[in-house]
Amino acid sequence: MNNLETTFLRFKEERPIFVECASIVSSELQKICQSLGMLARIEARAKEISSFVKKVMTDEKYQTDPWKTITDKVGARVIVDTRADKQRMLEGLQASSLSVFDIEDKAVGKDPHLLYYSGIHMQSIVPGAKTSDDQPIECEIQLKTKAEDLWSARSHELLYKCTVKAPDHTQRRVWRLSALTEIFDEEVDRAMNEILTTPGYDQGRLLTIAESFYYTLVPILGVADLSLEVLLEFEAALPHGEELILYEERVKVFVATNRDRIEKIYEQYGASSEFATNSKYWMFTQPESVLILESISTKPMLAQDAARSSAFAYAFEPLFTAWGTPFST
């Protein structure tokens, strides 16, 4: 058998190992995202046999020693929202158990007069995985923004996967789109920085989260200006800035896990209860009460400290009582 046939048989035999490696890498990448408080789309896969064979046959640089030179037998993509997220994720990868190396930012060192592919590529070592001859297994990781990934996917289909070579003017058309990707990401970063530093942004985002859950529990319209004031008073016990990215999912889990209990609380203390005319219980008719209950449940001491130091301490106290958590002013 020639070199290609030997490599083909070996890859076919060992591919289940690479499938398992893809699962390991995916799990590690998810852990990194969680530690950073970041949402990302993660895709990991073992290279298809047909793709492996075609890569060897169509590119001379892989034909001498294809097993060693083809380093994406396992591959992963991490797709984030912004360029700032991409930098944070890169730092997280560098500090992780994936032992990344050969990091290449495709934009660095490019002629400013030319259009180019964007994204960061790197190699990593799959933790605890070995080939049949006891060698470590590499994984190629691509790190891109959503805009970069959109352009990359379309350009790959049009210029590389297509069996017919695109005319020069068509290739130019596709490459020109990469400039729009760069502009899009730059403007998004600029807008995000401006929004995040706008006074009241955190409270506004928190109110949006609160309303999305509160109005599935209680059909009572809250007073928005009052909500923003309460959230500002209680801010020490609530997430802010980039922490808000994962907070909505946390509240979703809290409400789903405790829905019956929360509904009974609003029924017992809310607008239709015997406490409706008591001036201490008005917060049960406000959307932010959902977030306060979540905080009491998951961070009771922090919630106590924030509530006690607030001008609304008298109104926070019934929420603690309703959840069964002692409160002392």
N, C-alpha and C positions, 0 to 999 in steps of 0.2 A: 504493500500500500504506500502511496505517496504521502507527503506531509499533510496535505489538505484532508485526505481521507482519514488519516490517523486522528487529526485534530477534530474532525467532524464527529467521529465515533466517540471520542472522549467527551466532547461537549454534550452530545446527546445523552451519554450515560450519567454525566455529573450535573446536568441541568436541574434536577430536583434539589440539589444542594443550593444552587443559585436562587431558586424560587424561595427557599426558606430564608436565604440571606436577604432577599428583598423585603420579606416580612420583618426581619430583625431591624433593618435600616429604617423602615417606615415607623416602627415603634419608637426607635431612638429619636427620630426627627420630631415625632409627636411630643415626646418628653421635653425636647429643647423648646418647642413652641410654648408648651405649658409653663416652663420655667421662666420664659420671657414675657408671659402674658400676651402672646401674639397669636392671631389667627392666620393660618396659611393653608393652602391646598397642597397636599403631599401625595405624590405618585411615585411608587417604586415597583420595579418589575425586573424579571430575568429576561435577558435578550432572547428573542425567538430564534429557533434553529435556522430558519430560512434567512433571517436577517444576518445572523452570524456568518453563514456560508457565503452569502452574497457580498458581504463586506470584504471577506478574504479574496474572493475571486475578482472583484472590481478595483482593488487598490493594492498596488505592488508592495507598498510598505508593510503590509501585513502578511505577505506570503512566505517570508523566510521563517518566521517563528510566530504564527498567528495566535497560539495559546498565550504567549507572553505579551505580545504587542497589542492585542485587543483587550483593553482594560475596562470596557463597559459591559462585561458579561452580566454584571448587575448594575442597574442605573436607577437614579432617583431624581425627581424634580421637586423643588420647593418654590411655590408661587406665592408671593406676598403682595400686599397692596401698594406700597410706596418704596421709593429708593431708600428712605430712612429705615424702613422695616428690613430692607435687604441688607443694610449695613449691620443692623442689630442681629439679624439672623446669622450673618457671617461670623460675627464675634461669638455668638452662641455655639456655632459649629466648631470654631477653633478651640473652645474650652471644653468640648464634649468628648465622650468616649469613642467617637468615630475617627479620631486621629487623622484629621484632614491634612492634605499636603498637595503640592503642585497647584496652588490656587492661582487661577488666571482670570483676571477681569478683562473681558473681551474689548472693553472700551479704552483701556490704558495703552498709551503709546501709539495710538492710531493717528494717521495723517489727518489733521483737522479739515482738509479739503475733500476728504472721501467719506462715503457712507459706510457704515460697518454694523456688524452684528453686536447686540448688547447682551449682557448677562455675565454671571460669574460661574466658571466651571472649576471643579476641584476633584481630587481623588480622595478616597477614604478607605480605611480598613474596617471590615465588618467584624464587630466584636465577637470573639469566641468561635469564629468560623474558619474552617480549613478545607483545602481541596483534598483529593484522594492521596496525593503525595505529601500531605501535611504542610502545604504552603498557605500563607494568609490569602484571603480573598478581598480583592479591591471592589469598590463601588464608585462609579462616576456620579457626582452630585452636581446638578445644575440649579443655580439660584437666580430667579428672575422676578421682576414685577409682573403684574397681570398684563400690562401693556406690552412688555417685552415678550411675554409668552404668546400673546395673541399674534404678534407679528412673526415670531419664530415658527409657530405652527403653520401659519398660512404660507410663509416663504418656503418652508421645507416641502410642503405639498406641491407648490407650484414650480420650484426650481430643482429639487433634488429627487423627490419620489416620482415625479412625472417621467414616463418612459420616453417622451419626446423632449429634446432640448428646447428651451424657450428662446425665442429670438432676442437679440441684444436689447431692443427697445422694451420688450416685456420684462426682461431681467432688471433693466433700469427702473421701470415702473414699480416693481416690487421693492427694490432697494430704497427708492425714494420714500416709501412708507416708513422706513426705519427712523427717518428724521422726525416724523410726526410722533412716533413713539417716544423719542427723547424729549420733545417739546411737551407732550402730554404729562410725562412723569415729573418734569421740572415744575410745571404749573401746578400739578397736584400737591407736590411737596410745599410749594410756596403758599398755596391756599390753606393747607392743613396747618402750617405754622401760624398763619394769621388767625385762623379760627380758634386754635387751641389757646392762643394768648388773648382772645377776646373776653372781657369781663363777663361772668355769668355763664360761660360755655358749659362748665361742668354741671351746674345746676339744671340748665336747660336739657342737657343730655340725660341726666338722671330722671327728670320729670317725664321725658318721653318714654324711658324704660318703665317707670312706675305706672304710667297710664296704660301701657300695652298689656299689663297684667291685671291692674286694678279693675279696669272696665270689663274684664271677663268674670269678675267676682261680684262687683257692685255696680248697679246702673244709676249711680249718683254722680252728677257732675261736680268736680272739685273746683276750687278757686285757684287759678294758675298763679297769680301774684303771691298769694299766701303760701302756695306750695314751694315756690322759689325761695321765699323767706325762711321756711322751715328747713329746707334742704341746706341752706347756707348756715343755719344755726347748728345743724347736725352733721356738718361736713367732716368733722374729725373722725367720724365712724364710717364714712363712706369713701369709696374709691374715687380717684380723680385722674385726669390726664389719660395716659395710655392704659391705665388699669381698667378704664371703662370698657375696653374692647371685649374683655371676657366676662365682665360683670353681668351683662344681660343673660348670658347662659347660666350663670350662677343663680340668678333670681328665678329663671325658668325652672331649674331643678328644684329650688326651694318651694315654689308654688305647686309644682306637680306632685312633689312628695307630701306636702301638707295641705292640699286643697280643702279637704273636708274640715280640717281643724280651722283653717283661715276663714272659710265660709261661715262656720258656727260663730266665730269671734265677731264678724261683721253683723251677723244676725242678732247676737246678744247685746252688742254695744253700739251698733250703727244707727242710721237715720230712722229706722222703723222700730227701734227698741225703746225700753223705758228710760234709757239714758239720753235720749235725743235732745231733751231740753236742758241737760246738765252742761254747763259751760266748760267742764273739764274734758268732755268726750268728743269735741268737734273734730279731732284729728282722724277719727274713724271714718269720716266722710271725705277725707282727702287722699288722693292717689299715692302720695309719698309714704303713707302708712304701711304699704306693702314692703317698701325698702327698709323701713324702721323695724318691722317685725323680723325681716330676714337678718338684720344686723343684731337684734336681740337674741335670735336663735343661734347665730354662728359666732358672734363676737360680743357676748354679754357685758364683759367688763369695759370694753371700748365704748359700747353703746351707752352704758351707765355714765361714764365720764362725760361723753358728749351731751347727753340729755341733762345731767345735773348742772352743767355750766351754762345752759341755755335759758333764755327768757321764757321759753315754752316748757320748762321742766314740769309744770303742773299738768300740761296736756300730754307730755310723753309718759308720765307715770301710769295712766290707765292702760297704755299699750303693753307695758311691762307686766302689769297685773293680769291682763287678758292672756298673755303668753305663759303666765305662771312663773315669772322671774321676779324675785324681790327687787324693790327699788327704794333707795333711801335718798332723800334730798339733802 
